[in-house]
Structure formats: C-alpha cells, structure tokens
C-alpha cells in the first residue's frame, strides 16, 4: 500500500471513530431524556430536558456533517493518479504533504506528517489544477509542488 492509500485508510478510520463516538453520545442523551421524563415534573426537570434536547440537536448536526464527510471521502477511494492536483490527490510540496480530501488536519501516516485539507480551503483552492514543478504562495509561504500521487 502506498502513502496515498494509507492516508485514505487513516482518514476513513478517523471518520468512523468520530461517527461511533457521536452515536454513543446521542444514545446517552436519548437515554437521559427518557429517564428525565420519568422523573417528577417540575421546572428543574423541564429545563434539564430542554437543555439535553438542544445538545441532542447539536450532536445530530455534527453527526450529519461527519456522515457527509465520510461520503465525500469514500468517493475518493478509487481516484486514479492525475498529473494535476485534483480531489483525492496526495501532494508533496517543499514544506508539507497534503491530502486534498476533507478537513481533518494533521495526522501521522507511516511516520510522515500529512495534512488532510478540503479543496475549498484557501490552500486547497490555490493548489487545485497545479502540476509538479508549479508553485503557489499563500500567507507568505511558497509551496513548490514536488510530486502528486
């Protein structure tokens, strides 16, 4: 397995862990709301139930966003190498190794720091369509494209 495939697998693993954690929190909140409903009525219980429902809605939104990210990531699994930077490219620059996919930030893959960034991010948008030996400058940093997988 090459670095790009390992990076993809690492990203997928991180997303799946996040989905599992969010579902667990949602289950715990649902159980808490159910148990709170069985408690005696009163303002204190109504307030805590309302706060738990607000938290449940927030976690549900996070879960939906994470599931969307997983769907985007899964579409990149079989992207073939391209001479230009596209979604799914693993890009080695003079300063960083970047995986143009979803915004997961810095991770360590095979002892190599890799930054998973969105193609819509400022750096991702600047890199899209570039080829090896091209360069771009963002926030005062020059990025020279060494290779693309």
BALOSE-71492 format. One record per residue (C-alpha): x, y, z; residue in three letters. Coordinates in steps of 0.05 Angstrom, whole numbers, plus 5000, padded with zeros to 4 digits. Layout:
BALOSE-71492
atom c1 = X c2 = Y c3 = Z code = ALA
...
This chain:
BALOSE-71492
atom c1 = 5000 c2 = 5000 c3 = 5000 code = UNK
atom c1 = 5028 c2 = 5068 c3 = 4981 code = UNK
atom c1 = 5025 c2 = 5131 c3 = 5024 code = UNK
atom c1 = 4963 c2 = 5156 c3 = 4990 code = UNK
atom c1 = 4925 c2 = 5092 c3 = 5003 code = UNK
atom c1 = 4949 c2 = 5090 c3 = 5076 code = UNK
atom c1 = 4928 c2 = 5163 c3 = 5084 code = UNK
atom c1 = 4859 c2 = 5148 c3 = 5056 code = UNK
atom c1 = 4852 c2 = 5088 c3 = 5104 code = UNK
atom c1 = 4875 c2 = 5131 c3 = 5163 code = UNK
atom c1 = 4824 c2 = 5186 c3 = 5145 code = UNK
atom c1 = 4768 c2 = 5134 c3 = 5139 code = UNK
atom c1 = 4787 c2 = 5105 c3 = 5206 code = UNK
atom c1 = 4786 c2 = 5174 c3 = 5240 code = UNK
atom c1 = 4717 c2 = 5189 c3 = 5210 code = UNK
atom c1 = 4689 c2 = 5121 c3 = 5231 code = UNK
atom c1 = 4714 c2 = 5132 c3 = 5303 code = UNK
atom c1 = 4682 c2 = 5201 c3 = 5304 code = UNK
atom c1 = 4616 c2 = 5172 c3 = 5278 code = UNK
atom c1 = 4617 c2 = 5118 c3 = 5332 code = UNK
atom c1 = 4631 c2 = 5170 c3 = 5387 code = UNK
atom c1 = 4576 c2 = 5217 c3 = 5363 code = UNK
atom c1 = 4525 c2 = 5160 c3 = 5360 code = UNK
atom c1 = 4545 c2 = 5139 c3 = 5431 code = UNK
atom c1 = 4535 c2 = 5210 c3 = 5457 code = UNK
atom c1 = 4467 c2 = 5213 c3 = 5422 code = UNK
atom c1 = 4446 c2 = 5147 c3 = 5453 code = UNK
atom c1 = 4467 c2 = 5172 c3 = 5522 code = UNK
atom c1 = 4429 c2 = 5237 c3 = 5513 code = UNK
atom c1 = 4367 c2 = 5200 c3 = 5489 code = UNK
atom c1 = 4370 c2 = 5154 c3 = 5550 code = UNK
atom c1 = 4380 c2 = 5214 c3 = 5595 code = UNK
atom c1 = 4319 c2 = 5249 c3 = 5565 code = UNK
atom c1 = 4278 c2 = 5186 c3 = 5572 code = UNK
atom c1 = 4298 c2 = 5178 c3 = 5645 code = UNK
atom c1 = 4287 c2 = 5251 c3 = 5659 code = UNK
atom c1 = 4216 c2 = 5246 c3 = 5631 code = UNK
atom c1 = 4202 c2 = 5191 c3 = 5681 code = UNK
atom c1 = 4224 c2 = 5236 c3 = 5738 code = UNK
atom c1 = 4176 c2 = 5280 c3 = 5775 code = UNK
atom c1 = 4152 c2 = 5341 c3 = 5738 code = UNK
atom c1 = 4177 c2 = 5410 c3 = 5754 code = UNK
atom c1 = 4215 c2 = 5469 c3 = 5726 code = UNK
atom c1 = 4283 c2 = 5439 c3 = 5742 code = UNK
atom c1 = 4267 c2 = 5375 c3 = 5703 code = UNK
atom c1 = 4236 c2 = 5414 c3 = 5645 code = UNK
atom c1 = 4298 c2 = 5458 c3 = 5640 code = UNK
atom c1 = 4347 c2 = 5399 c3 = 5641 code = UNK
atom c1 = 4306 c2 = 5361 c3 = 5589 code = UNK
atom c1 = 4304 c2 = 5423 c3 = 5544 code = UNK
atom c1 = 4379 c2 = 5431 c3 = 5551 code = UNK
atom c1 = 4390 c2 = 5358 c3 = 5535 code = UNK
atom c1 = 4346 c2 = 5364 c3 = 5473 code = UNK
atom c1 = 4386 c2 = 5424 c3 = 5449 code = UNK
atom c1 = 4450 c2 = 5385 c3 = 5459 code = UNK
atom c1 = 4419 c2 = 5326 c3 = 5422 code = UNK
atom c1 = 4403 c2 = 5371 c3 = 5363 code = UNK
atom c1 = 4474 c2 = 5398 c3 = 5362 code = UNK
atom c1 = 4505 c2 = 5328 c3 = 5364 code = UNK
atom c1 = 4456 c2 = 5305 c3 = 5309 code = UNK
atom c1 = 4480 c2 = 5362 c3 = 5264 code = UNK
atom c1 = 4553 c2 = 5342 c3 = 5278 code = UNK
atom c1 = 4536 c2 = 5270 c3 = 5261 code = UNK
atom c1 = 4503 c2 = 5291 c3 = 5196 code = UNK
atom c1 = 4563 c2 = 5333 c3 = 5177 code = UNK
atom c1 = 4611 c2 = 5275 c3 = 5194 code = UNK
atom c1 = 4569 c2 = 5226 c3 = 5153 code = UNK
atom c1 = 4573 c2 = 5276 c3 = 5094 code = UNK
atom c1 = 4648 c2 = 5279 c3 = 5102 code = UNK
atom c1 = 4651 c2 = 5203 c3 = 5101 code = UNK
atom c1 = 4611 c2 = 5202 c3 = 5036 code = UNK
atom c1 = 4658 c2 = 5252 c3 = 5004 code = UNK
atom c1 = 4718 c2 = 5212 c3 = 5028 code = UNK
atom c1 = 4690 c2 = 5146 c3 = 5001 code = UNK
atom c1 = 4683 c2 = 5177 c3 = 4932 code = UNK
atom c1 = 4758 c2 = 5190 c3 = 4932 code = UNK
atom c1 = 4779 c2 = 5118 c3 = 4946 code = UNK
atom c1 = 4788 c2 = 5098 c3 = 4873 code = UNK
atom c1 = 4812 c2 = 5164 c3 = 4845 code = UNK
atom c1 = 4869 c2 = 5148 c3 = 4797 code = UNK
atom c1 = 4933 c2 = 5189 c3 = 4799 code = UNK
atom c1 = 4929 c2 = 5252 c3 = 4758 code = UNK
atom c1 = 4984 c2 = 5297 c3 = 4730 code = UNK
atom c1 = 4946 c2 = 5355 c3 = 4761 code = UNK
atom c1 = 4922 c2 = 5365 c3 = 4832 code = UNK
atom c1 = 4850 c2 = 5342 c3 = 4839 code = UNK
atom c1 = 4806 c2 = 5319 c3 = 4896 code = UNK
atom c1 = 4838 c2 = 5257 c3 = 4925 code = UNK
atom c1 = 4909 c2 = 5277 c3 = 4907 code = UNK
atom c1 = 4966 c2 = 5267 c3 = 4955 code = UNK
atom c1 = 5012 c2 = 5327 c3 = 4944 code = UNK
atom c1 = 5084 c2 = 5332 c3 = 4967 code = UNK
atom c1 = 5109 c2 = 5403 c3 = 4970 code = UNK
atom c1 = 5175 c2 = 5432 c3 = 4993 code = UNK
atom c1 = 5144 c2 = 5443 c3 = 5062 code = UNK
atom c1 = 5084 c2 = 5396 c3 = 5071 code = UNK
atom c1 = 5050 c2 = 5333 c3 = 5049 code = UNK
atom c1 = 4976 c2 = 5347 c3 = 5036 code = UNK
atom c1 = 4917 c2 = 5301 c3 = 5023 code = UNK
atom c1 = 4864 c2 = 5340 c3 = 4984 code = UNK
atom c1 = 4802 c2 = 5309 c3 = 5012 code = UNK
atom c1 = 4765 c2 = 5330 c3 = 5075 code = UNK
atom c1 = 4788 c2 = 5377 c3 = 5131 code = UNK
atom c1 = 4817 c2 = 5331 c3 = 5184 code = UNK
atom c1 = 4881 c2 = 5369 c3 = 5197 code = UNK
atom c1 = 4949 c2 = 5340 c3 = 5215 code = UNK
atom c1 = 4959 c2 = 5265 c3 = 5222 code = UNK
atom c1 = 5018 c2 = 5218 c3 = 5223 code = UNK
atom c1 = 5018 c2 = 5165 c3 = 5168 code = UNK
atom c1 = 5078 c2 = 5118 c3 = 5164 code = UNK
atom c1 = 5118 c2 = 5169 c3 = 5206 code = UNK
atom c1 = 5102 c2 = 5222 c3 = 5154 code = UNK
atom c1 = 5062 c2 = 5284 c3 = 5176 code = UNK
atom c1 = 5004 c2 = 5291 c3 = 5127 code = UNK
atom c1 = 4953 c2 = 5347 c3 = 5128 code = UNK
atom c1 = 4883 c2 = 5329 c3 = 5104 code = UNK
atom c1 = 4852 c2 = 5392 c3 = 5076 code = UNK
atom c1 = 4790 c2 = 5409 c3 = 5037 code = UNK
atom c1 = 4796 c2 = 5431 c3 = 4964 code = UNK
atom c1 = 4753 c2 = 5490 c3 = 4985 code = UNK
atom c1 = 4803 c2 = 5513 c3 = 5038 code = UNK
atom c1 = 4846 c2 = 5573 c3 = 5018 code = UNK
atom c1 = 4908 c2 = 5529 c3 = 5007 code = UNK
atom c1 = 4868 c2 = 5473 c3 = 4974 code = UNK
atom c1 = 4835 c2 = 5521 c3 = 4926 code = UNK
atom c1 = 4903 c2 = 5551 c3 = 4906 code = UNK
atom c1 = 4932 c2 = 5482 c3 = 4894 code = UNK
atom c1 = 4876 c2 = 5454 c3 = 4851 code = UNK
atom c1 = 4899 c2 = 5444 c3 = 4779 code = UNK
atom c1 = 4973 c2 = 5455 c3 = 4793 code = UNK
atom c1 = 5025 c2 = 5405 c3 = 4768 code = UNK
atom c1 = 5093 c2 = 5383 c3 = 4793 code = UNK
atom c1 = 5144 c2 = 5439 c3 = 4790 code = UNK
atom c1 = 5089 c2 = 5491 c3 = 4796 code = UNK
atom c1 = 5087 c2 = 5535 c3 = 4857 code = UNK
atom c1 = 5039 c2 = 5580 c3 = 4893 code = UNK
atom c1 = 5044 c2 = 5629 c3 = 4950 code = UNK
atom c1 = 4994 c2 = 5636 c3 = 5007 code = UNK
atom c1 = 5001 c2 = 5673 c3 = 5073 code = UNK
atom c1 = 5073 c2 = 5690 c3 = 5057 code = UNK
atom c1 = 5093 c2 = 5617 c3 = 5046 code = UNK
atom c1 = 5117 c2 = 5590 c3 = 4979 code = UNK
atom c1 = 5093 c2 = 5519 c3 = 4962 code = UNK
atom c1 = 5132 c2 = 5484 c3 = 4908 code = UNK
atom c1 = 5098 c2 = 5421 c3 = 4882 code = UNK
atom c1 = 5148 c2 = 5364 c3 = 4884 code = UNK
atom c1 = 5101 c2 = 5306 c3 = 4867 code = UNK
atom c1 = 5029 c2 = 5285 c3 = 4862 code = UNK
atom c1 = 5000 c2 = 5215 c3 = 4876 code = UNK
